[in-house]
């Protein structure tokens, strides 16, 4: 009996050591695919309510075929606009470069109403006049500042496009996860119960609700703002309306006020349109840029036990530390920590 007791610590140590080696080894093998797996799970969780309705509409018949068609349709919906947008931006960039090198770019002169803008009117008018007179000299004089601005925009664009293409691949794997969602859900609940005894299902539901809330409250709101902005740009006849709408989308996703992306568009509209339509467009642009203040509280924290502030901080902090993926991971991690904190406090009250 004593010999068995004496061997137990050694057995436990060896088991822990071997298990640790196996786990680390497994992680190194899976590491190249971790990002796409996480994205696939996120996409699957976000799309599952729609997928479930489609499956129910076919009464569960030919589930594999319906799943394949569902994924192919979603891929087409994402791929076609992405290719068109990318092609349009590349073509516009090449044309801009060729026109700039040939000296044929002409910026329309500012209207006198620009001078009357509060605080920045005079400076904007002078800068705009310089651009109209000699764009090349203006770019040369402000090369460093413009380089930083366009560098930031390019980085945001490439990051967004990278996330889009990653999401396309993830969508294929998400179809597999959605097809076997029931077994995945049951295993997730079992894992949750191992982490927090008796709270597995609640923990899994909280994670699912948080991910869907972020999709609706941040991505969906950003898409709505970009679409509304594009409609306004197209109606008023703004040149490169698609490009400006893309900037609005990027700003909205990274939680920068969309109005900042619309200010250049407003300035251009005042130079190409009459005063009354320009003023109407400005009011419309302000309403669109402020619409997230109404939409976000409605969608971001709907149906969640976690406060909206915790979700928002998690989304912003996660995105700043991990990029687009952190937009989803951050709120989930903070929500889990928040729920653990609440459980710990409640247990302390019960002991008292």
C-alpha positions as CSV (number, residue, x, y, z in Angstrom):
1,X,0.0,0.0,0.0
2,X,2.8,2.3,0.9
3,X,4.6,1.5,-2.4
4,X,1.5,2.4,-4.4
5,X,1.1,5.6,-2.5
6,X,4.8,6.4,-3.1
7,X,4.5,5.8,-6.8
8,X,1.3,7.9,-7.3
9,X,3.1,11.3,-7.5
10,X,5.6,9.9,-10.0
11,X,2.7,8.5,-12.1
12,X,0.8,11.7,-12.0
13,X,3.9,13.7,-12.9
14,X,4.7,11.4,-15.9
15,X,1.1,11.5,-17.1
16,X,1.0,15.3,-16.9
17,X,4.3,15.6,-18.7
18,X,3.3,13.2,-21.5
19,X,-0.1,14.9,-21.8
20,X,1.6,18.3,-22.0
21,X,4.0,17.1,-24.7
22,X,1.1,15.6,-26.7
23,X,-0.9,18.8,-26.4
24,X,1.9,21.1,-27.4
25,X,2.8,18.8,-30.3
26,X,-0.8,18.8,-31.4
27,X,-1.0,22.6,-31.2
28,X,2.2,22.9,-33.4
29,X,0.6,20.6,-36.0
30,X,-2.7,22.5,-36.0
31,X,-1.2,26.0,-35.6
32,X,-1.1,26.9,-39.4
33,X,-4.9,26.2,-39.5
34,X,-5.9,27.8,-36.2
35,X,-6.9,31.1,-37.8
36,X,-9.1,29.6,-40.5
37,X,-10.7,27.1,-38.0
38,X,-11.6,30.0,-35.6
39,X,-13.0,32.0,-38.5
40,X,-15.0,29.0,-39.7
41,X,-16.5,28.5,-36.3
42,X,-17.4,32.2,-36.1
43,X,-18.9,32.3,-39.6
44,X,-20.8,29.1,-38.9
45,X,-22.2,30.5,-35.6
46,X,-23.2,33.7,-37.3
47,X,-24.9,32.1,-40.2
48,X,-26.5,29.1,-38.5
49,X,-29.9,30.7,-37.8
50,X,-30.3,31.4,-41.6
51,X,-29.0,27.9,-42.4
52,X,-31.4,26.3,-40.0
53,X,-34.4,28.1,-41.6
54,X,-33.2,26.9,-45.1
55,X,-32.9,23.3,-43.9
56,X,-36.4,23.5,-42.2
57,X,-37.8,24.9,-45.5
58,X,-36.7,21.7,-47.2
59,X,-37.9,19.6,-44.3
60,X,-34.5,18.2,-43.7
61,X,-34.4,16.4,-47.1
62,X,-31.1,16.0,-49.0
63,X,-29.3,18.0,-46.2
64,X,-25.9,17.6,-47.8
65,X,-27.1,18.9,-51.2
66,X,-28.9,21.9,-49.6
67,X,-25.9,22.7,-47.5
68,X,-23.6,22.7,-50.6
69,X,-26.0,25.0,-52.5
70,X,-26.3,27.3,-49.5
71,X,-22.6,27.7,-49.3
72,X,-22.2,28.2,-53.0
73,X,-24.8,30.9,-53.1
74,X,-23.2,32.7,-50.2
75,X,-19.8,32.4,-51.9
76,X,-21.3,34.0,-55.1
77,X,-22.9,36.8,-53.1
78,X,-19.5,37.7,-51.5
79,X,-17.2,36.9,-54.4
80,X,-18.9,38.9,-57.2
81,X,-19.0,42.2,-55.3
82,X,-15.5,41.7,-53.9
83,X,-14.0,41.1,-57.4
84,X,-15.9,44.1,-58.8
85,X,-14.8,46.3,-56.0
86,X,-11.2,45.2,-56.2
87,X,-11.1,45.6,-60.0
88,X,-12.7,49.0,-59.7
89,X,-10.2,50.2,-57.1
90,X,-7.2,48.8,-59.0
91,X,-8.4,50.3,-62.3
92,X,-9.0,53.7,-60.7
93,X,-5.6,53.6,-59.0
94,X,-3.8,52.9,-62.3
95,X,-5.8,55.6,-64.1
96,X,-5.0,58.1,-61.3
97,X,-1.3,57.3,-61.5
98,X,-1.2,57.6,-65.3
99,X,-3.2,60.9,-65.2
100,X,-1.0,62.2,-62.5
101,X,2.2,61.4,-64.3
102,X,0.8,62.9,-67.5
103,X,-0.3,66.0,-65.6
104,X,-3.9,65.7,-66.8
105,X,-5.6,65.5,-63.4
106,X,-7.9,68.4,-62.7
107,X,-9.5,69.2,-59.3
108,X,-12.6,71.3,-59.7
109,X,-12.3,74.7,-58.1
110,X,-14.0,75.3,-54.7
111,X,-17.1,77.3,-54.4
112,X,-17.2,80.5,-52.3
113,X,-19.5,78.8,-49.8
114,X,-16.5,76.7,-48.7
115,X,-15.0,79.9,-47.1
116,X,-18.1,80.2,-44.9
117,X,-17.6,76.8,-43.3
118,X,-17.0,77.3,-39.5
119,X,-13.4,77.1,-38.2
120,X,-11.9,75.2,-41.2
121,X,-13.5,77.1,-44.1
122,X,-10.5,79.4,-45.0
123,X,-7.9,76.6,-44.7
124,X,-9.9,74.2,-46.8
125,X,-10.6,76.8,-49.4
126,X,-6.9,77.7,-49.7
127,X,-5.8,74.1,-49.8
128,X,-8.5,73.3,-52.4
129,X,-7.5,76.3,-54.5
130,X,-3.9,75.1,-54.5
131,X,-5.0,71.6,-55.6
132,X,-7.0,73.2,-58.4
133,X,-4.1,75.3,-59.6
134,X,-1.3,72.8,-59.3
135,X,-2.0,69.4,-57.8
136,X,1.5,68.1,-58.3
137,X,3.1,70.9,-56.3
138,X,0.5,70.4,-53.6
139,X,1.3,66.7,-53.4
140,X,5.0,67.4,-53.3
141,X,4.7,70.0,-50.5
142,X,2.5,67.7,-48.4
143,X,4.1,64.4,-49.5
144,X,4.8,63.1,-46.0
145,X,1.3,63.9,-44.5
146,X,-0.4,62.5,-47.6
147,X,1.8,59.4,-47.5
148,X,0.7,58.6,-44.0
149,X,-3.0,59.1,-44.8
150,X,-2.9,57.0,-48.0
151,X,-0.7,54.4,-46.2
152,X,-3.3,54.1,-43.4
153,X,-6.1,53.7,-46.0
154,X,-4.1,51.2,-48.0
155,X,-3.3,49.2,-44.9
156,X,-7.0,49.2,-43.8
157,X,-8.1,48.2,-47.3
158,X,-5.6,45.4,-47.6
159,X,-6.5,44.2,-44.1
160,X,-10.2,44.2,-45.0
161,X,-9.6,42.4,-48.3
162,X,-7.5,39.9,-46.6
163,X,-10.2,39.3,-44.1
164,X,-12.8,38.9,-46.9
165,X,-10.7,36.3,-48.7
166,X,-10.0,34.5,-45.5
167,X,-13.8,34.5,-44.8
168,X,-14.4,33.0,-48.2
169,X,-12.2,30.0,-47.4
170,X,-13.7,29.9,-43.9
171,X,-17.2,29.8,-45.4
172,X,-16.5,26.4,-47.0
173,X,-15.4,24.9,-43.6
174,X,-18.3,26.7,-41.9
175,X,-20.6,24.6,-44.1
176,X,-19.1,21.4,-42.7
177,X,-19.5,22.7,-39.1
178,X,-23.1,23.8,-39.7
179,X,-23.9,20.4,-41.2
180,X,-22.7,18.7,-38.0
181,X,-23.9,21.5,-35.6
182,X,-25.9,19.3,-33.3
183,X,-23.0,17.0,-32.3
184,X,-20.7,20.1,-32.1
185,X,-23.1,21.8,-29.8
186,X,-23.4,18.8,-27.5
187,X,-19.6,18.4,-27.2
188,X,-19.2,22.1,-26.5
189,X,-21.8,21.9,-23.7
190,X,-19.8,18.9,-22.2
191,X,-16.6,20.9,-22.4
192,X,-18.4,23.9,-20.8
193,X,-19.6,21.6,-18.0
194,X,-16.0,20.5,-17.4
195,X,-14.9,24.2,-17.1
196,X,-17.9,25.4,-15.0
197,X,-19.8,22.5,-13.5
198,X,-23.5,22.6,-14.4
199,X,-23.1,25.9,-16.4
200,X,-22.0,24.4,-19.7
201,X,-25.1,25.1,-21.8
202,X,-25.4,28.6,-20.4
203,X,-21.7,29.3,-21.2
204,X,-22.1,28.0,-24.8
205,X,-25.3,30.0,-25.3
206,X,-23.5,33.1,-24.0
207,X,-20.6,32.7,-26.5
208,X,-23.0,32.1,-29.4
209,X,-25.1,35.2,-28.4
210,X,-22.0,37.3,-28.1
211,X,-20.6,36.4,-31.5
212,X,-24.0,37.0,-33.2
213,X,-24.4,40.3,-31.3
214,X,-21.0,41.5,-32.6
215,X,-21.9,40.5,-36.1
216,X,-25.2,42.4,-36.0
217,X,-24.0,45.3,-33.8
218,X,-20.8,46.1,-35.6
219,X,-20.5,44.5,-39.0
220,X,-24.1,44.7,-39.9
221,X,-24.3,48.4,-38.8
222,X,-21.1,49.1,-40.7
223,X,-22.6,47.5,-43.9
224,X,-25.9,49.5,-43.4
225,X,-24.0,52.8,-43.1
226,X,-21.9,52.0,-46.1
227,X,-24.9,51.1,-48.3
228,X,-26.8,54.2,-47.2
229,X,-23.7,56.3,-47.8
230,X,-23.3,54.8,-51.3
231,X,-27.0,55.5,-52.2
232,X,-26.4,59.2,-51.2
233,X,-23.1,59.4,-53.1
234,X,-24.7,57.8,-56.3
235,X,-27.8,60.0,-56.2
236,X,-25.8,63.2,-55.8
237,X,-23.4,62.1,-58.6
238,X,-20.3,62.0,-56.5
239,X,-17.2,60.7,-58.5
240,X,-15.8,57.4,-57.2
241,X,-18.9,56.8,-55.1
242,X,-17.9,53.1,-54.5
243,X,-14.4,54.1,-53.2
244,X,-15.9,56.6,-50.7
245,X,-18.5,54.0,-49.6
246,X,-15.6,51.6,-49.0
247,X,-13.9,54.2,-46.8
248,X,-17.1,54.6,-44.8
249,X,-17.3,50.8,-44.4
250,X,-13.7,50.6,-43.1
251,X,-14.2,53.6,-40.7
252,X,-17.4,52.1,-39.3
253,X,-15.8,48.7,-38.8
254,X,-12.8,50.1,-36.9
255,X,-15.2,52.3,-34.9
256,X,-14.0,55.6,-36.3
257,X,-16.8,58.2,-36.8
258,X,-18.1,57.7,-40.3
259,X,-18.6,61.4,-40.6
260,X,-14.8,61.8,-40.9
261,X,-14.9,59.6,-44.1
262,X,-17.8,61.7,-45.5
263,X,-16.2,65.2,-45.0
264,X,-14.1,65.0,-48.2
265,X,-17.2,63.8,-50.1
266,X,-19.3,66.7,-48.7
267,X,-16.5,69.1,-49.8
268,X,-16.5,67.7,-53.4
269,X,-20.3,67.8,-53.5
270,X,-20.3,71.5,-52.7
271,X,-18.0,72.1,-55.6
272,X,-20.0,70.1,-58.2
273,X,-23.6,70.6,-57.1
274,X,-25.9,73.6,-56.4
275,X,-26.1,74.9,-52.9
276,X,-29.5,73.4,-52.0
277,X,-28.8,69.8,-53.1
278,X,-25.4,70.0,-51.4
279,X,-27.0,71.1,-48.1
280,X,-29.6,68.3,-48.4
281,X,-26.8,65.8,-49.1
282,X,-24.8,67.2,-46.1
283,X,-27.8,66.7,-43.8
284,X,-28.3,63.2,-45.2
285,X,-24.6,62.3,-44.7
286,X,-24.7,63.5,-41.1
287,X,-27.9,61.4,-40.4
288,X,-26.2,58.3,-42.0
289,X,-23.0,58.9,-40.0
290,X,-24.9,59.2,-36.7
291,X,-27.3,56.3,-37.4
292,X,-24.9,53.9,-35.6
293,X,-25.9,55.6,-32.3
294,X,-29.4,54.3,-32.8
295,X,-28.7,50.9,-34.5
296,X,-25.8,49.8,-32.3
297,X,-27.7,49.8,-28.9
298,X,-30.6,48.0,-30.7
299,X,-28.4,45.2,-32.1
300,X,-25.2,45.0,-30.1
301,X,-26.5,43.9,-26.7
302,X,-29.8,42.5,-27.7
303,X,-30.6,39.3,-25.8
304,X,-27.4,39.3,-23.8
305,X,-26.8,39.1,-20.1
306,X,-23.4,40.8,-20.6
307,X,-23.6,44.6,-20.6
308,X,-23.2,46.3,-23.9
309,X,-20.2,48.3,-22.6
310,X,-18.3,45.1,-21.9
311,X,-19.1,43.8,-25.5
312,X,-18.0,47.1,-27.1
313,X,-14.7,47.3,-25.1
314,X,-14.0,43.7,-26.0
315,X,-14.6,44.4,-29.7
316,X,-12.4,47.5,-29.8
317,X,-9.6,46.1,-27.6
318,X,-9.7,42.7,-29.4
319,X,-9.5,44.4,-32.8
320,X,-6.6,46.6,-31.8
321,X,-4.6,43.6,-30.4
322,X,-5.6,40.9,-32.9
323,X,-7.0,42.6,-35.9
324,X,-10.4,41.6,-37.4
325,X,-10.4,38.2,-35.7
326,X,-10.1,40.0,-32.3
327,X,-13.3,41.9,-33.1
328,X,-15.1,38.6,-32.2
329,X,-12.6,36.9,-29.8
330,X,-12.4,40.0,-27.6
331,X,-16.1,40.2,-26.7
332,X,-16.3,36.5,-26.1
333,X,-13.3,36.5,-23.7
334,X,-14.5,39.5,-21.8
335,X,-18.0,38.1,-21.6
336,X,-16.7,34.8,-20.2
337,X,-14.6,36.6,-17.6
338,X,-17.6,38.8,-16.7
339,X,-19.8,35.8,-16.2
340,X,-17.1,34.1,-14.1
341,X,-16.9,37.3,-12.0
342,X,-20.6,37.4,-11.5
343,X,-20.7,33.7,-10.5
344,X,-17.8,34.2,-8.0
345,X,-19.6,37.2,-6.4
346,X,-22.9,35.4,-6.2
347,X,-21.2,32.4,-4.5
348,X,-19.6,34.7,-2.0
349,X,-23.0,36.2,-1.1
350,X,-24.5,32.7,-0.7
351,X,-21.6,31.8,1.8
352,X,-22.4,35.0,3.8
